[in-house]
Each structure stands twice: as C-alpha cells, then as structure tokens.
Amino acid sequence: MFITIEGGEGAGKSSLIGQLANTMQDKGYRVVVTREPGGIPIAEKIRTVILDPEHTTMDARTEALLYAASRRQHLVEKVIPALEAGEIVICDRFVDSSLAYQGHARGLGIEEVWQINQFAIAGTMPDLTIYMDVSPEVGLSRIASNPDREINRLDLERQSFHERVREGYHLLIDRFPDRIRRVDAEETPDRVLQAVVAIVEQRLSGI
C-alpha cells in the first residue's frame, strides 16, 4: 500500500509520519518511510537545489521539472521496489504537492503540471493520500516558533502564496475524492494521529 501525507508548511507531517509508522509496525506491518523531494541520494541532491534559500530566481517551470525528475528517480529506486516486496510505503509528499504548489500557487496550471508528472510517474499513484489541513497563519507560526526547523526557500514565500497552496489542495480533494482524505491538522497531535490511523486501517480492510 502506497500512502502519501500532504499539507502546507507547518502542518506537522514529519511528526505524524514517524508516529504513524511506529503504530503500523506495532500492528505487524512492514513499513518504509520516505520523503519527497529526496529519499535516495540523487533525489536528495535535487532537493538541495530546489529548497536552497539562495535560489530565489528559480523559474516556476524549472522548479516543477526538478520535482518531477526527483520523483521519477525516487519511484524507481525506492518506492516501487518496496511496494513489490509487499511493504507499506509512507511518503512525505508526492505528486499532489506539485499540483498544489507549482500548478495552483505558482499559476502554471494544475492540468499542465499533472501532464508533466504523468511522464514521471508512469501511472504510479498513491492508494491513499492524507491531507493535513492547516491555515497558513497557524502553519507559519509553528515554523517561526520551532528553532530546530531549517528554513527553506518555500518558507520565505508570502502568506498569500501559502493561501493559494491551501486552495490548490482543496481543489485536489474535489478532483480525487476517493483517494484524498482531509484531516484537521489544527487538532492536538494525538487526535490527528487517531484520525489518520483510523483512515489507514479502514483502507487496509478494503472498506
């Protein structure tokens, strides 16, 4: 099963993923945790280029293409082999991030970015996507109050950009209602985890 966790900046994805993986492992599942962009050496190098705060002149199409290139290598080198081995893959971000960030927030068009990524993913899509919904005000305040979090290029965007990202995700929920499940990420971490575990177990049971 291929599970992706999506959300705006400061949604709490990383913390949730660690807790979800531990919970599923305790239940006897074999779990692989990974992230985008990154997860393997080549993709991690692309991640460094994309998120470098000094790269403020990066063109939006260049950004979209770099994400797609990283995604392709990550899929063939890590995600697909793990799925073929019968493992649950939990990935921090996937194609929906490109659709929300570059497609909607950058104004390239969701359909245009979707077409770019069709070439990259060759039909491989998540079985389940958890969208952690948080307002930009809350998400950015969480980032500002966390001294251990490294600030990346996307964190430097104006709040209006992050509002468009959220709008993009809401459009994707309408487009993929059977795959994307929304969770209120402004709830307590325990409640968020409980909600996500319930959704995952429901999907695993075939309901």
C-alpha positions as CSV (number, residue, x, y, z in Angstrom):
1,M,0.0,0.0,0.0
2,F,1.3,3.4,-1.0
3,I,0.3,6.2,1.4
4,T,1.2,9.8,0.9
5,I,1.0,12.6,3.5
6,E,0.3,16.1,2.2
7,G,-0.1,19.5,3.6
8,G,1.1,23.1,3.7
9,E,4.2,24.3,5.6
10,G,3.9,23.7,9.3
11,A,1.1,21.1,9.0
12,G,3.1,18.6,11.2
13,K,3.6,16.0,8.5
14,S,7.0,14.8,9.7
15,S,5.9,14.2,13.3
16,L,2.8,12.4,12.1
17,I,4.7,10.2,9.7
18,G,7.0,8.9,12.5
19,Q,4.1,8.2,14.8
20,L,2.0,6.5,12.1
21,A,4.9,4.3,11.0
22,N,5.6,3.2,14.6
23,T,1.9,2.5,15.1
24,M,1.6,0.4,11.9
25,Q,4.8,-1.5,12.7
26,D,3.4,-2.3,16.2
27,K,0.4,-3.8,14.4
28,G,2.7,-6.1,12.5
29,Y,3.1,-4.3,9.1
30,R,6.4,-3.8,7.3
31,V,6.7,-0.1,6.7
32,V,9.1,2.0,4.7
33,V,9.2,5.8,5.4
34,T,10.5,8.2,2.8
35,R,10.1,11.7,1.5
36,E,9.9,14.0,-1.5
37,P,11.9,15.5,-2.8
38,G,14.6,13.1,-1.6
39,G,14.5,9.6,-0.2
40,I,17.5,8.5,-2.2
41,P,20.9,10.1,-3.0
42,I,20.1,11.5,-6.4
43,A,16.8,12.9,-5.3
44,E,18.3,14.4,-2.1
45,K,20.8,16.3,-4.3
46,I,17.9,17.7,-6.4
47,R,16.1,18.6,-3.1
48,T,19.1,20.7,-2.1
49,V,18.9,22.7,-5.3
50,I,15.2,23.2,-5.1
51,L,15.0,24.3,-1.5
52,D,18.2,26.3,-1.2
53,P,17.1,29.8,0.1
54,E,19.6,31.4,-2.2
55,H,17.8,30.1,-5.3
56,T,15.1,32.8,-5.3
57,T,15.4,33.3,-9.1
58,M,14.4,29.8,-9.9
59,D,11.8,29.7,-12.7
60,A,8.4,28.1,-11.8
61,R,8.7,25.6,-14.7
62,T,12.2,24.7,-13.7
63,E,11.0,24.1,-10.2
64,A,8.2,21.8,-11.5
65,L,10.6,19.9,-13.7
66,L,13.1,19.3,-10.9
67,Y,10.4,18.0,-8.6
68,A,9.2,15.6,-11.4
69,A,12.8,14.4,-12.1
70,S,13.4,13.8,-8.4
71,R,10.0,12.0,-8.2
72,R,10.9,9.6,-11.0
73,Q,14.2,8.5,-9.6
74,H,12.7,8.1,-6.1
75,L,9.9,5.9,-7.5
76,V,12.0,3.5,-9.5
77,E,14.8,3.2,-6.9
78,K,12.8,3.1,-3.6
79,V,9.0,3.2,-3.8
80,I,8.2,0.7,-6.4
81,P,10.7,-2.0,-5.1
82,A,9.2,-1.6,-1.6
83,L,5.6,-2.0,-2.9
84,E,6.6,-5.0,-4.9
85,A,8.1,-6.5,-1.7
86,G,4.7,-6.2,0.0
87,E,5.7,-3.3,2.2
88,I,3.6,-0.2,3.2
89,V,5.3,2.9,1.9
90,I,4.5,6.1,3.8
91,C,5.8,9.1,1.8
92,D,6.1,12.7,2.9
93,R,4.7,14.5,-0.2
94,F,4.1,13.2,-3.7
95,V,2.5,14.4,-6.9
96,D,-0.2,16.4,-5.2
97,S,2.4,18.8,-3.8
98,S,3.5,19.7,-7.3
99,L,-0.2,20.2,-8.4
100,A,-0.9,22.4,-5.4
101,Y,2.4,24.4,-5.2
102,Q,3.5,24.7,-8.8
103,G,0.2,24.0,-10.5
104,H,-2.1,26.3,-8.5
105,A,0.0,28.5,-6.2
106,R,2.7,29.3,-8.9
107,G,0.0,29.6,-11.6
108,L,1.3,27.1,-14.0
109,G,-2.0,25.3,-14.1
110,I,-2.9,22.1,-12.3
111,E,-3.6,20.3,-15.6
112,E,-0.2,21.4,-17.1
113,V,1.7,20.2,-14.1
114,W,-0.3,17.0,-14.0
115,Q,0.8,16.2,-17.6
116,I,4.5,16.8,-16.7
117,N,4.1,14.3,-13.8
118,Q,2.3,11.7,-15.9
119,F,5.6,11.2,-17.8
120,A,7.5,11.0,-14.5
121,I,5.2,8.6,-12.5
122,A,4.1,6.4,-15.4
123,G,0.8,5.6,-13.8
124,T,2.0,5.0,-10.2
125,M,-0.3,6.8,-7.8
126,P,-0.9,6.5,-4.1
127,D,-3.6,4.2,-2.8
128,L,-4.4,6.7,-0.1
129,T,-3.4,10.3,0.5
130,I,-3.9,12.1,3.8
131,Y,-4.1,15.8,3.5
132,M,-3.3,17.6,6.8
133,D,-5.2,20.8,6.5
134,V,-3.8,23.8,8.4
135,S,-4.4,27.5,7.9
136,P,-1.3,29.4,6.7
137,E,-1.4,31.6,9.8
138,V,-1.1,28.5,12.1
139,G,1.4,26.7,10.0
140,L,3.8,29.6,9.6
141,S,3.6,30.4,13.3
142,R,4.5,26.9,14.1
143,I,7.6,27.2,11.8
144,A,8.6,30.5,13.4
145,S,8.4,29.0,16.9
146,N,10.4,26.0,16.1
147,P,14.2,26.9,16.4
148,D,15.2,23.4,15.2
149,R,13.5,23.6,11.8
150,E,15.7,24.5,8.9
151,I,14.2,27.4,6.9
152,N,13.9,26.5,3.2
153,R,13.0,28.6,0.1
154,L,9.3,27.9,0.3
155,D,9.1,29.1,3.9
156,L,10.2,32.6,2.6
157,E,7.2,33.0,0.4
158,R,4.5,35.5,1.3
159,Q,1.4,34.3,3.2
160,S,-0.7,34.8,0.0
161,F,1.3,32.1,-1.7
162,H,0.6,29.6,1.2
163,E,-3.1,30.6,1.0
164,R,-3.0,29.6,-2.7
165,V,-1.3,26.4,-1.8
166,R,-4.2,25.6,0.5
167,E,-6.7,26.5,-2.2
168,G,-4.9,24.1,-4.5
169,Y,-5.2,21.2,-2.1
170,H,-8.9,21.8,-1.7
171,L,-9.3,21.7,-5.5
172,L,-7.5,18.4,-5.5
173,I,-9.8,17.0,-2.8
174,D,-12.7,17.7,-5.2
175,R,-10.8,16.1,-8.1
176,F,-9.7,12.9,-6.2
177,P,-12.4,12.4,-3.5
178,D,-11.8,8.6,-3.3
179,R,-8.1,8.9,-2.7
180,I,-7.6,12.1,-0.7
181,R,-8.9,12.3,2.9
182,R,-8.7,15.5,4.8
183,V,-7.6,15.7,8.4
184,D,-7.8,18.8,10.6
185,A,-4.1,19.4,11.4
186,E,-5.0,22.1,13.9
187,E,-6.3,19.4,16.3
188,T,-3.9,18.0,19.0
189,P,-1.2,15.6,17.8
190,D,-2.9,12.7,19.5
191,R,-6.3,13.4,17.8
192,V,-4.6,13.8,14.4
193,L,-2.8,10.5,14.8
194,Q,-6.0,8.7,15.9
195,A,-7.9,10.1,12.9
196,V,-5.2,9.1,10.5
197,V,-4.7,5.6,11.9
198,A,-8.5,5.1,11.6
199,I,-8.5,6.1,7.9
200,V,-5.5,3.9,7.1
201,E,-7.0,0.9,8.9
202,Q,-10.3,1.4,7.1
203,R,-8.5,1.5,3.7
204,L,-6.4,-1.6,4.6
205,S,-9.5,-3.5,5.4
206,G,-10.9,-2.8,2.0
207,I,-13.8,-0.7,3.1
